[in-house]
Amino acid sequence: MKRIKNYPNLILMLLLSLLIVTSCQEDDGVSPSQQQQEDIPDTFSEYFGNPISRDFIGNVIDKNHLPIESVTVTIGTETAITDSNGVFIINNAPVNERFGYIKAEKAGYIHASRSVVPSDGTNKVTIMMLEATVIGTVNSGISDSVTGNDGSSVSFDGNFIKEDGTAYEGSVDVIMHHLDPTDDDMPMQMPGMLYAQNEAGAERMLQTLGMLAVELRGTGGEDLNLATGSTSEIKIPVDASLMPLAPASIPLWYFDEVNGYWKEEGVATLQGNMYVGTVSHFSFWNCDIPAEAIVLCVTTTDGNNMPLSNLQVSITSTTFGTTYGYTNDEGEVCGYVPSNEILELNVYSYNVCGSDSLYTQSVGPFTVDSFVQITIDSSSSDTINETVTGTFNTCNGDPVSDGYVQLTYGNQTFIDAVDDGTFEINLIRCDEDNTFSIKGSDYANVQTTDEIAYTFTTPNTDIGTISACNAVTEFIEYTIDDEESVLIFENISANFYTEGQGQTEGPSLDIFGNNNNQDNCFYLFAVLNQPEYVGTYDFLDWDVMNDTGFTIGECISVSNTNNNIIYNLTALGDVGEYIDINFNGSYEDYQGNPHTITGVVHVLRDN
């Protein structure tokens, strides 16, 4: 079984937020004696550890947090294309123990990427792509400059080259984006992660005061750059809230788009509210304070030693501020944190249930890569541990081998990769909110399910089988015991009556479907509560006056003896809208044989 890791906002990288900064040391924060003692490898990639293979699932979004389709995503030698949900899946991607690099490209957007410290489970990443909006045009042979609305700017001496190194003549479109550290979306917009190689060749983590992305395009859309020997002056604004923290000079770093990390090159000086520096080529440029770092991995489990995914883990340094990450399907999150400091570790449940920490602990100081395992007891809080399981089939009834399931709870969406037709999603929910929805996508066959509403049956919710048949507008699906699931999507009628039918009183439901085959049919009847129709029901006892509940009849032999089937009516739309019901439990047939059943009803109301 697999467990989920977080979605939208689930970023397996650690952003150093600017909470407290004391000063910027021109010696890279390390004394000369420390620099001499530091063991720096001959090749920077030696920091990355051994080559390994890992699985990845991620989503690519725009500035409005909407999915971007048909993005080419590359990890090493493996490539995938995002689907209509902006999701990509790459399994067995070649990465390293301490470093993985994911690139995203699509016409109309600037180059985007994400770097991570890969974990053992399925790694989840979110990349926000920025549009390649031209903010100005300059010409070769003429000195000129371009300024953005926020005051960021770049100057040119008029000398440009193509990617093959030959001279370019003509007009040049300038694409420029200023990335502000105070913007909540900056971690998704920036390339790679805040991990760098300093001038001495040593690894560092970075604390950013601002970035500037510049891309140059010729009249034919070709990528351009500054000619050899040419330089440009860049100006990067510093947010007013960060000015008290800004040092007089700060190292400049550029993003190496081939290798996926930042490299130190030059210095910027503070002039008014701008960092001003000189650069000799273009990519992303970054004003950062460096720090020595180690990789810290945190694993979260419950009292039964089960991994807890979808939790936000923060690490706070009194010197360098706070880093964030989210636990994956194995309950683990890894990233770079400052070395040689006592750190405060906090765990949150995505603020869905409030902003109070579920767990707090002091950890460190660390001088080498380290692991911390913590146990979270939710019984003392207003939260509940939930596990959602199910089977995900193709429209032909085969297990989905290359797909994913999206679970939406509150304002959060979680994604779980599916490679064997089964899924298991762990999350912590609030005690006052017990509904969620599920949507599955068969990534290989480009088919999806509808989004279906469910109710938690704490602590374990088995939603049964769902099938990716995106051309189907309504369906009934159920599984008895361990047999093959039955999918009905033809000749379905669904009627709601505000008054009793036959021997019953009160509002009722009558749902039937048969796929043109009486041997493959389903009938469901219910008497509903008033005035709230939606809710949880057990079986309808005909011998009890004015009883409410559900009964399965005619097509399936279901008696009321030892009948423990629970039904969740989660939606009762108007005519032409959906009725959603999910059910599961045990029962005896009329011959006294025991069975189990799970099922989903997602049908359009006829009257």
DASUL-V535529 format. One record per residue. N is the residue number from 1. RES is the residue in one letter. OMEGA is omega in degrees with one decimal (999 if undefined). Layout:
n: {N	N}
res: {RES	RES}
omega: {OMEGA	OMEGA}
//
This chain:
n: {1	2	3	4	5	6	7	8	9	10	11	12	13	14	15	16	17	18	19	20	21	22	23	24	25	26	27	28	29	30	31	32	33	34	35	36	37	38	39	40	41	42	43	44	45	46	47	48	49	50	51	52	53	54	55	56	57	58	59	60	61	62	63	64	65	66	67	68	69	70	71	72	73	74	75	76	77	78	79	80	81	82	83	84	85	86	87	88	89	90	91	92	93	94	95	96	97	98	99	100	101	102	103	104	105	106	107	108	109	110	111	112	113	114	115	116	117	118	119	120	121	122	123	124	125	126	127	128	129	130	131	132	133	134	135	136	137	138	139	140	141	142	143	144	145	146	147	148	149	150	151	152	153	154	155	156	157	158	159	160	161	162	163	164	165	166	167	168	169	170	171	172	173	174	175	176	177	178	179	180	181	182	183	184	185	186	187	188	189	190	191	192	193	194	195	196	197	198	199	200	201	202	203	204	205	206	207	208	209	210	211	212	213	214	215	216	217	218	219	220	221	222	223	224	225	226	227	228	229	230	231	232	233	234	235	236	237	238	239	240	241	242	243	244	245	246	247	248	249	250	251	252	253	254	255	256	257	258	259	260	261	262	263	264	265	266	267	268	269	270	271	272	273	274	275	276	277	278	279	280	281	282	283	284	285	286	287	288	289	290	291	292	293	294	295	296	297	298	299	300	301	302	303	304	305	306	307	308	309	310	311	312	313	314	315	316	317	318	319	320	321	322	323	324	325	326	327	328	329	330	331	332	333	334	335	336	337	338	339	340	341	342	343	344	345	346	347	348	349	350	351	352	353	354	355	356	357	358	359	360	361	362	363	364	365	366	367	368	369	370	371	372	373	374	375	376	377	378	379	380	381	382	383	384	385	386	387	388	389	390	391	392	393	394	395	396	397	398	399	400	401	402	403	404	405	406	407	408	409	410	411	412	413	414	415	416	417	418	419	420	421	422	423	424	425	426	427	428	429	430	431	432	433	434	435	436	437	438	439	440	441	442	443	444	445	446	447	448	449	450	451	452	453	454	455	456	457	458	459	460	461	462	463	464	465	466	467	468	469	470	471	472	473	474	475	476	477	478	479	480	481	482	483	484	485	486	487	488	489	490	491	492	493	494	495	496	497	498	499	500	501	502	503	504	505	506	507	508	509	510	511	512	513	514	515	516	517	518	519	520	521	522	523	524	525	526	527	528	529	530	531	532	533	534	535	536	537	538	539	540	541	542	543	544	545	546	547	548	549	550	551	552	553	554	555	556	557	558	559	560	561	562	563	564	565	566	567	568	569	570	571	572	573	574	575	576	577	578	579	580	581	582	583	584	585	586	587	588	589	590	591	592	593	594	595	596	597	598	599	600	601	602	603	604	605	606	607}
res: {M	K	R	I	K	N	Y	P	N	L	I	L	M	L	L	L	S	L	L	I	V	T	S	C	Q	E	D	D	G	V	S	P	S	Q	Q	Q	Q	E	D	I	P	D	T	F	S	E	Y	F	G	N	P	I	S	R	D	F	I	G	N	V	I	D	K	N	H	L	P	I	E	S	V	T	V	T	I	G	T	E	T	A	I	T	D	S	N	G	V	F	I	I	N	N	A	P	V	N	E	R	F	G	Y	I	K	A	E	K	A	G	Y	I	H	A	S	R	S	V	V	P	S	D	G	T	N	K	V	T	I	M	M	L	E	A	T	V	I	G	T	V	N	S	G	I	S	D	S	V	T	G	N	D	G	S	S	V	S	F	D	G	N	F	I	K	E	D	G	T	A	Y	E	G	S	V	D	V	I	M	H	H	L	D	P	T	D	D	D	M	P	M	Q	M	P	G	M	L	Y	A	Q	N	E	A	G	A	E	R	M	L	Q	T	L	G	M	L	A	V	E	L	R	G	T	G	G	E	D	L	N	L	A	T	G	S	T	S	E	I	K	I	P	V	D	A	S	L	M	P	L	A	P	A	S	I	P	L	W	Y	F	D	E	V	N	G	Y	W	K	E	E	G	V	A	T	L	Q	G	N	M	Y	V	G	T	V	S	H	F	S	F	W	N	C	D	I	P	A	E	A	I	V	L	C	V	T	T	T	D	G	N	N	M	P	L	S	N	L	Q	V	S	I	T	S	T	T	F	G	T	T	Y	G	Y	T	N	D	E	G	E	V	C	G	Y	V	P	S	N	E	I	L	E	L	N	V	Y	S	Y	N	V	C	G	S	D	S	L	Y	T	Q	S	V	G	P	F	T	V	D	S	F	V	Q	I	T	I	D	S	S	S	S	D	T	I	N	E	T	V	T	G	T	F	N	T	C	N	G	D	P	V	S	D	G	Y	V	Q	L	T	Y	G	N	Q	T	F	I	D	A	V	D	D	G	T	F	E	I	N	L	I	R	C	D	E	D	N	T	F	S	I	K	G	S	D	Y	A	N	V	Q	T	T	D	E	I	A	Y	T	F	T	T	P	N	T	D	I	G	T	I	S	A	C	N	A	V	T	E	F	I	E	Y	T	I	D	D	E	E	S	V	L	I	F	E	N	I	S	A	N	F	Y	T	E	G	Q	G	Q	T	E	G	P	S	L	D	I	F	G	N	N	N	N	Q	D	N	C	F	Y	L	F	A	V	L	N	Q	P	E	Y	V	G	T	Y	D	F	L	D	W	D	V	M	N	D	T	G	F	T	I	G	E	C	I	S	V	S	N	T	N	N	N	I	I	Y	N	L	T	A	L	G	D	V	G	E	Y	I	D	I	N	F	N	G	S	Y	E	D	Y	Q	G	N	P	H	T	I	T	G	V	V	H	V	L	R	D	N}
omega: {177.7	173.6	-170.3	166.9	-165.3	-172.9	-149.0	-164.2	178.4	-174.7	-179.7	170.7	-175.0	179.1	176.4	177.6	-171.1	177.9	-179.2	174.0	-177.6	-178.6	174.8	-177.8	-177.8	180.0	176.0	176.8	-178.1	-179.3	179.8	-179.7	177.4	179.8	-180.0	-177.8	-176.0	-179.2	-177.1	-178.3	178.6	179.9	-174.6	-177.9	176.5	175.8	-169.5	-177.1	-174.6	174.3	177.3	174.2	-179.8	178.7	-179.0	167.6	-176.0	177.2	179.0	-175.0	175.7	-176.2	177.3	179.7	176.3	-177.4	175.8	-178.7	173.6	172.2	175.8	-178.6	-175.7	171.6	-176.1	-179.7	-176.8	-176.1	175.3	178.3	-179.8	179.5	-176.3	176.0	-177.1	-174.5	172.9	176.9	173.9	178.8	179.6	178.9	178.8	178.1	175.6	-174.8	-176.4	-174.1	172.0	-172.7	-178.2	-180.0	179.0	-177.2	172.4	178.0	-178.9	179.4	175.7	-178.3	-178.3	-178.2	172.7	173.2	-176.4	164.8	-172.1	176.0	-176.5	-178.9	175.8	-176.9	-178.1	178.7	173.6	179.6	175.1	-179.2	179.9	-178.7	179.6	-177.7	179.8	180.0	178.6	179.0	175.7	-178.3	176.6	178.2	-178.5	175.2	-175.9	177.4	178.6	-177.2	177.5	-178.3	-179.0	179.2	175.7	-176.5	176.4	179.5	-178.5	175.7	175.0	-178.4	-175.3	176.8	174.4	-179.2	179.9	177.1	179.1	-177.6	177.2	175.5	-179.9	-179.7	-177.3	174.0	-178.5	176.0	-174.5	175.4	171.3	178.4	-174.3	-179.9	179.4	177.9	-178.6	-177.8	-175.7	-179.8	179.6	-176.8	-175.0	178.9	175.5	170.6	-176.2	-178.6	-166.9	171.0	179.1	-175.4	179.3	-179.7	-178.7	178.7	178.0	164.4	-172.2	172.8	-168.5	170.9	177.4	179.9	175.8	176.2	178.6	173.0	-177.6	-178.5	176.4	-176.9	177.1	-179.2	-178.2	176.6	178.9	174.3	178.3	177.2	177.8	-178.8	178.4	176.2	175.8	173.9	177.1	176.1	-177.2	-179.0	173.6	180.0	-176.5	-178.7	-177.9	-177.1	178.7	-176.8	-171.0	176.8	-178.1	175.8	-173.7	178.1	172.6	-179.8	174.9	-178.9	177.4	-174.9	177.1	-172.8	171.8	176.4	-177.7	177.1	-179.3	177.7	175.4	-176.3	173.3	178.6	-178.5	176.9	-173.2	177.0	-177.9	165.0	-176.1	179.5	179.6	-178.3	-177.2	178.6	-176.1	175.1	165.3	171.7	-165.5	173.9	-171.5	170.0	-177.4	175.9	171.9	-172.6	170.5	174.6	176.5	175.3	179.5	177.1	-179.3	177.3	175.2	-177.1	178.1	179.5	175.2	-179.5	176.5	179.2	175.3	177.2	176.1	177.5	177.3	174.8	-177.0	174.3	178.8	-179.6	-170.9	174.3	-169.6	173.0	-177.4	172.1	-176.4	-177.5	-176.5	-176.1	176.0	-178.8	-172.3	170.3	-178.6	175.5	-178.9	177.2	-179.7	176.0	174.2	176.4	169.0	-173.3	175.7	-179.6	176.3	177.9	-178.8	178.1	176.0	-178.4	176.2	-177.7	-177.8	-173.0	-178.9	178.4	174.4	-174.0	177.2	178.9	170.9	-180.0	179.6	2.0	-179.8	176.3	177.6	176.8	-171.0	178.7	175.6	176.0	-178.1	177.9	-178.0	178.6	-177.4	-177.7	-178.5	-178.8	179.4	179.9	-176.3	174.4	-179.1	172.3	179.3	-179.3	177.3	177.5	-177.6	-177.4	169.2	179.3	177.4	178.9	178.2	177.6	175.8	-177.7	-178.8	-176.8	-179.1	177.4	175.7	174.2	178.6	178.1	-175.1	178.1	-179.2	174.6	179.6	-179.8	177.0	177.8	179.7	178.4	179.0	178.1	179.2	175.7	176.3	-175.5	177.1	176.2	172.6	-178.1	177.7	-176.5	-178.0	-177.2	-173.0	178.0	177.7	176.8	-178.4	171.1	179.9	178.2	173.6	-171.5	-175.3	-175.5	176.5	174.6	-176.6	167.6	166.1	172.8	-171.7	-178.2	179.5	173.5	178.1	169.0	-170.2	1.5	-177.8	178.5	176.3	-176.4	-179.8	-175.7	170.4	-177.1	-179.0	177.7	-169.7	176.0	-178.8	-177.3	177.6	-178.0	169.4	-179.0	178.8	178.8	176.8	-177.4	179.7	-178.5	178.9	-178.4	178.6	179.4	179.6	-179.8	177.3	175.9	179.8	172.5	-178.6	-173.8	176.8	-179.8	-179.7	177.9	-175.6	177.2	178.8	-176.3	-178.0	174.3	178.8	-177.7	-176.2	175.5	177.5	-174.1	-177.9	173.9	-176.5	177.3	-179.0	-176.9	-176.9	177.7	-178.7	-174.7	-176.8	176.9	-179.0	176.4	-178.2	167.0	-167.9	175.6	173.7	-3.0	179.8	-178.3	-177.1	180.0	-176.6	-177.7	167.6	-173.8	178.9	-179.9	-177.0	-177.4	-179.6	-178.3	176.6	178.5	173.2	179.6	-176.9	172.9	174.5	-174.0	173.1	-171.5	-177.6	-179.1	-179.2	178.1	176.7	176.4	-177.2	-179.2	-178.1	178.9	177.8	-177.6	176.3	174.4	-173.2	178.5	174.5	-175.1	173.2	178.9	-177.3	176.7	-169.8	164.8	-179.5	178.5	168.4	-175.1	174.7	178.3	-178.1	179.9	170.9	173.3	-175.3	174.1	178.1	-180.0	-178.9	178.6	168.8	-178.2	169.3	-179.0	179.4	173.6	179.7	-170.0	178.3	-178.8	-178.1	176.2	999}
//
